[in-house]
Amino acid sequence: MQKKSYKQIHKNILTWYSQYGRVTLPWRNTQSAYEIYLSEIMLQQTQVKTVLERFYFQFLEKFPTLKEVANASVDDVLKAWEGLGYYTRARNLHKTAQDTQGILPNNAQALEQLSGIGKSTAHAVACFVFNEPLPILDANVKRILYRFFAVKEANDKKLWEMAYALYDIKNTYIYNQAMMDIGSLICTHKNPLCEQCPFFSLCQGKDEPLLYPTKKKKAKKPIRKRTLVIYHQNNQYALNKNDERLLSGLWGFKQEEAFNITKNMTELGDFKQHYTHFTLEAKVVLVKNKEQKKYFTIDEIHDLALSGADRKALGLLEAHLI
Ligand code: SF4
């Protein structure tokens, strides 16, 4: 891609950021590689508000340094991640903490070799902590690039070319932070505020921004019907460690695809749980049984890392026990 001069745009971005940038975000007020890396991982699939209000500080209170993550069990890390979803992130964080012995490398190339750190996250950490002048490419940045260059479809190679063509190599820290803010505050999915945008003068997509990128038709999510069976004996309840990729490492009640509910079982209720690729519709039943491997008291279950679905099943069980 031909490198044009975007001097004026870069100047506009600096001015815009000094007025509207979210400069008070805690990960913009630290030089700790771990704290910045943690924020990048949490923000990969979760909104700023949720991360700020419910997870970031709580996680740091439990694990103030990456060394403490390395020294913890993966179960403890998953427990601190509970509710944030996409648990692969937590398992990779733990692996990276152990692989680096709690000290992250100081450049993007080495960061990118670590578990769960893709090119954009590596660039973000390298830029925000070590001042490496590299562009980032998260979902917000991609949307701006599609619109700015009026491109309807692009693969990652092309998107990186656009990112490199547009970024401000002299003020990369502010440019990257501003791109994230402009993407979430100005160049939004449904209602871009072009007249307030620092890219406005040269943006090629500003007349019809919603044309870029081409919207993919969302496939309807399949529904998985399951029975969550809570086996119990002597006020203890059976849980197993999940080995399904999505929830690997979390504890859960037994899930059955075809399960015959008989008279001597107690039906506790139903719930739905939405995942990225499917919706779980579950019935929960309580069954007396001694054959399962591990049984826990209710208090012990509260100390385990559970998926959202199992937490809902636990809620139904507790309501039944009142
Ligand atoms: S001018 Fe409009 S379409 Fe272009 S980057 Fe800004 S908000 Fe997005």
Residues whose N, C-alpha, C, O or C-beta is under 5 A from the ligand:
A	BS01	SF4	I144 R147 F148 I186 C187 P192 L193 C194 C197 F199 F200 C203 G205 K206 P209
